[in-house]
Amino acid sequence: AAESEEQEFTPEAFSKLYQRSVYQSMRNTTRRAMQDLRKTIESLPDHVKQDAKFILDSERKILSLLRRITENKIDAVKIRIHGDYHLGQVLYTGNDFMIIDFEGEPARPLTERRIKRSPLRDVTGMIRSFHYVICNAFLNQTAVRKEDAQILEPWIEPWYLCVSRTFWSGYLETVKEAAFIPQDCEALDLLLHCFLLEKAVYELGYELNNRPEWVSISIKGIKQILA
C-alpha cells in the first residue's frame, strides 16, 4: 500500500465507476452460482436441500445487499493484494507466521490477478477460512460419538464468530488509519459484509463443481451472513 514508482503497485482511489464494476462482478458470480445450484439441487442430500432452497429463494435479497456497494462513493484506495488468502497460505514457524503463494487464485487469468482491489477481500477470505476449518472438522470428526454430535454442533457458530472477531479486531488495530480502510464505519461495515457475502457465494459455485460433499459449508456461510 506504500507509494511506489512502479505504476502497477501505486495505490488508486475508489471511484463510483470502480464500485459499479465490483458490483457487476459480484452479480455475475451470484447468478452463475445460483444457476449451478438450480441444476444440481435434486442431487444434494436431503438434509442440505432445504437450506439450498432457502438460498435460491434469497437470490434477490443477496443481489440487493451487494448492490449497496454502488450507492455512495467510498473513501478508500485499492492496492495489489494477495488474492487467495486463507489458512492454507499461512505457515507457523514456531515463533512467527509466514504468508506464502502471492500469485493469486491459479484459476483466474494473470491479468485479472494483477488488478488492484480492496485488501478487505483478503480479510474476508481468511474469515471464511475460519468457518471452513471448524465446519470441516465437525463433518470429518472421528473421535466423537454420533450421539454427542448434536451437543457439539451448536458451538460451531460461536467459535467461528469469536475467532473471526478476534482476527478482525487485530487487523483493524494494526492498519488503523491506513488509506485502504474507510474511516467511515458504515462504509467499512458495508465493504466487509459485501465481500464476505460474495466470497461465500463464490465458494458455493466452486464446491458445486469441485467438492459437492462440502456444499453444505458454503450454504451455511451464506445463511449466517444473511442473518
Sequence and secondary structure as in RCSB ss.txt:
>XXXX:A:sequence
AAESEEQEFTPEAFSKLYQRSVYQSMRNTTRRAMQDLRKTIESLPDHVKQDAKFILDSERKILSLLRRITENKID
AVKIRIHGDYHLGQVLYTGNDFMIIDFEGEPARPLTERRIKRSPLRDVTGMIRSFHYVICNAFLNQTAVRKEDAQ
ILEPWIEPWYLCVSRTFWSGYLETVKEAAFIPQDCEALDLLLHCFLLEKAVYELGYELNNRPEWVSISIKGIKQI
LA
>XXXX:A:secstr
    SSGGGS EE  HHHHHHHHHHHHHHHHHHHHHHHHHGGGS HHHHHHHHHHHHTHHHHHHHHHGGGTS   
 EEB   SS SGGGEEE SSSEEE  TT  TTS HHHHTS B THHHHHHHHHHHHHHHHHHHHT  SS HHHHH
HHGGGHHHHHHHHHHHHHHHHHHHHTT TTS SSHHHHHHHHHHHHHHHHHHHHHHHHHH GGGHHHHHHHHHHH
H 
